[in-house]
Amino acid sequence: MALGKLFKSLLGGALGDGQPEPTEPVDYKGFGIEAAPINEDGKYRTAGFISGEVNGEAKRVQFIRADQNSDLQAAIDHSLAKARQIIDEQGTGLLEKTHL
């Protein structure tokens, strides 16, 4: 077993720095969405990644919002909902940015 996998299993899926791992990508309107809430002193900030293709090139952009949840699953659900809203509002243009 690799050292990273050992730590992951010991920490219940959290990264070594206490951050939850991004979720498996969810497809939405041709984009991939990964929820990746940020653990800040026991609360989880809404965050994640949106990926897609622009002119045949794969792009992945991080988004971070001010919203926080005390429950990890609620933070994941909110991150996915926020990503869908970003996609609906910005379309493929969002992939031209480095951060949202």
Contact map, one row per residue, 1 for C-alpha under 8 A:
1110110000000000000000000000000000000000000000000000000000000000000000000000000000000000000000000000
1111110000000000000000000000000000000000000000000000000000000000000000000000000000000000000000000000
1111111000000000000000000000000000000000000000000000000000000000000000000000000000000000000000000000
0111111100000001000000000000000000000000000000000000000000000000000000000000000000000000000000000000
1111111110000000000000000000000000000000000000000000000000000000000000000000000000000000000000000000
1111111111000000000000000000000000000000000000000000000000000000000000000000000000000000000000000000
0011111111100011000000000000000000000000000000000000000000000000000000000000000000000000000000000000
0001111111111111000000000000000000000000000000000000000000000000000000000000000000000000000000000000
0000111111111000000000000000000000000000000000000000000000000000000000000000000000000000000000000000
0000011111111000000000000000000000000000000000000000000000000000000000000000000000000000000000000000
0000001111111111000000000000000000000000000000000000000000000000000000000000000000000000000000000000
0000000111111100000000000000000000000000000000000000000000000000000000000000000000000000000000000000
0000000111111110000110000000000000000000000000000000000000000000000000000000000000000000000000000000
0000000100111111111110000000000000000000000000000000000000000000000000000000000000000000000000000000
0000001100101111111110000000000000000000000000000000000000000000000000000000000000000000000000000000
0001001100100111111000000000000000000000000000000000000000000000000000000000000000000000000000000000
0000000000000111111000000000000000000000000000000000000000000000000000000000000000000000000000000000
0000000000000111111100000000000000000010000000000000000000000000000000000000000000000000000000000000
0000000000000111111110000000000000001110000000000000000000000000000000000000000000000000000000000000
0000000000001110011111000000000000011110000000000000000000000000000000000000000000000000000000000000
0000000000001110001111100000000000010000000000000000000000000000000000000000000000000000000000000000
0000000000000000000111110000000001111000000000010000000000000000000000000000000000000000000000000000
0000000000000000000011111000000001110000000000000000000000000000000000000000000000000000000000000000
0000000000000000000001111100000001000000000000000000000000000000000000000000000000000000000000000000
0000000000000000000000111110000111100000000000000000000000000000000000000000000000000000000000000000
0000000000000000000000011111000111000000000000000000000000000000000000000000000000000000000000000000
0000000000000000000000001111111110000000000000000000000000000000000000000000000000000000000000000000
0000000000000000000000000111111110000000000000000000000000000000000000000000000000010000000000000000
0000000000000000000000000011111000000000000000000000000000000000000000000000000000000000000000000000
0000000000000000000000000011111100000000000000000001000000000000000000000000000000000000000000000000
0000000000000000000000000011111110000000000000000111000000000000000000000000000000000000000000000000
0000000000000000000000001111011111000000000000000111000000000000000000000000000000000000000000000000
0000000000000000000000001111001111100000000000011110000000000000000000000000000100100000000000000000
0000000000000000000001111100000111110000000000011100000000000000000000000000000100000000000000000000
0000000000000000000001101000000011111000000000111000000000000000000000000001101100000000000000000000
0000000000000000000111100000000001111100000001111000000000000000000000000001001000000000000000000000
0000000000000000001101000000000000111110000111110000000000000000000000010011001000000000000000000000
0000000000000000001100000000000000011111000111100000000000000000000000000000000000000000000000000000
0000000000000000011100000000000000001111111110000000000000000000000000000000000000000000000000000000
0000000000000000000000000000000000000111111110000000000000000000000000000000000000000000000000000000
0000000000000000000000000000000000000011111000000000000000000000000000000000000000000000000000000000
0000000000000000000000000000000000000011111100000000000000000000000001000000000000000000000000000000
0000000000000000000000000000000000000011111110000000000000000000000111110000000000000000000000000000
0000000000000000000000000000000000001111011111000000000000000000000111110010000000000000000000000000
0000000000000000000000000000000000001111001111100000000000000001111110000010000000000000000000000000
0000000000000000000000000000000000011100000111110000000000000001111110000011011001000000000000000000
0000000000000000000000000000000000111100000011111000000000000111100000000000001000000000000000000000
0000000000000000000001000000000011111000000001111100000000000111000000000000001100100000000000000000
0000000000000000000000000000000011110000000000111110000000011110000000000000000000100000000000000000
0000000000000000000000000000001111000000000000011111000000011110000000000000000000100000000000100000
0000000000000000000000000000001110000000000000001111100001111000000000000000000000000000000000100000
0000000000000000000000000000011100000000000000000111110001110000000000000000000000000000000100100000
0000000000000000000000000000000000000000000000000011111111100000000000000000000000000000000000100000
0000000000000000000000000000000000000000000000000001111111100000000000000000000000000000000100100000
0000000000000000000000000000000000000000000000000000111110000000000000000000000000000000000000000000
0000000000000000000000000000000000000000000000000000111111000000000000000000000000000000000000000000
0000000000000000000000000000000000000000000000000000111111100000000000000000000000000000000000000000
0000000000000000000000000000000000000000000000000011110111110000000000000000000000000000000000000000
0000000000000000000000000000000000000000000000000011110011111000000000000000000000000000000000100000
0000000000000000000000000000000000000000000000001111000001111100000000000000000000000000000000100000
0000000000000000000000000000000000000000000000001110000000111110000000000000000000000000000001101111
0000000000000000000000000000000000000000000000111100000000011111000000000000000000000000000000000111
0000000000000000000000000000000000000000000000111100000000001111100000000000000000100000000000000011
0000000000000000000000000000000000000000000011110000000000000111110000000000000000000000000000000001
0000000000000000000000000000000000000000000011100000000000000011111000000000000000000000000000000000
0000000000000000000000000000000000000000000011000000000000000001111100000000000000000000000000000000
0000000000000000000000000000000000000000000011000000000000000000111110000000000000000000000000000000
0000000000000000000000000000000000000000001111000000000000000000011111000010000000000000000000000000
0000000000000000000000000000000000000000001111000000000000000000001111110110000000000000000000000000
0000000000000000000000000000000000000000011100000000000000000000000111110110000000000000000000000000
0000000000000000000000000000000000000000001100000000000000000000000011111110000000000000000000000000
0000000000000000000000000000000000001000001100000000000000000000000011111111000000000000000000000000
0000000000000000000000000000000000000000000000000000000000000000000000111111100000000000000000000000
0000000000000000000000000000000000000000000000000000000000000000000011111111110000000000000000000000
0000000000000000000000000000000000001000000111000000000000000000000111111111111000000000000000000000
0000000000000000000000000000000000111000000001000000000000000000000000011111111100000000000000000000
0000000000000000000000000000000000100000000000000000000000000000000000001111111110000000000000000000
0000000000000000000000000000000000000000000001000000000000000000000000000111111111000000000000000000
0000000000000000000000000000000000111000000001110000000000000000000000000011111111100000000000000000
0000000000000000000000000000000011100000000000010000000000000000000000000001111111110000000000000000
0000000000000000000000000000000000000000000000000000000000000000000000000000111111111000000000000000
0000000000000000000000000000000000000000000001000000000000000000000000000000011111111100000000000000
0000000000000000000000000000000010000000000000011100000000000010000000000000001111111110000000000000
0000000000000000000000000001000000000000000000000000000000000000000000000000000111111111000000000000
0000000000000000000000000000000000000000000000000000000000000000000000000000000011111111100000000000
0000000000000000000000000000000000000000000000000000000000000000000000000000000001111111111000000000
0000000000000000000000000000000000000000000000000000000000000000000000000000000000111111111101000000
0000000000000000000000000000000000000000000000000000000000000000000000000000000000011111111000000000
0000000000000000000000000000000000000000000000000000000000000000000000000000000000001111111000000000
0000000000000000000000000000000000000000000000000000000000000000000000000000000000000111111111000000
0000000000000000000000000000000000000000000000000000000000000000000000000000000000000111111111000000
0000000000000000000000000000000000000000000000000001010000000000000000000000000000000010011111110000
0000000000000000000000000000000000000000000000000000000000000000000000000000000000000000011111111000
0000000000000000000000000000000000000000000000000000000000001000000000000000000000000010011111111001
0000000000000000000000000000000000000000000000000111110000111000000000000000000000000000000111111100
0000000000000000000000000000000000000000000000000000000000000000000000000000000000000000000111111100
0000000000000000000000000000000000000000000000000000000000001000000000000000000000000000000011111111
0000000000000000000000000000000000000000000000000000000000001100000000000000000000000000000000111111
0000000000000000000000000000000000000000000000000000000000001110000000000000000000000000000000001111
0000000000000000000000000000000000000000000000000000000000001111000000000000000000000000000001001111
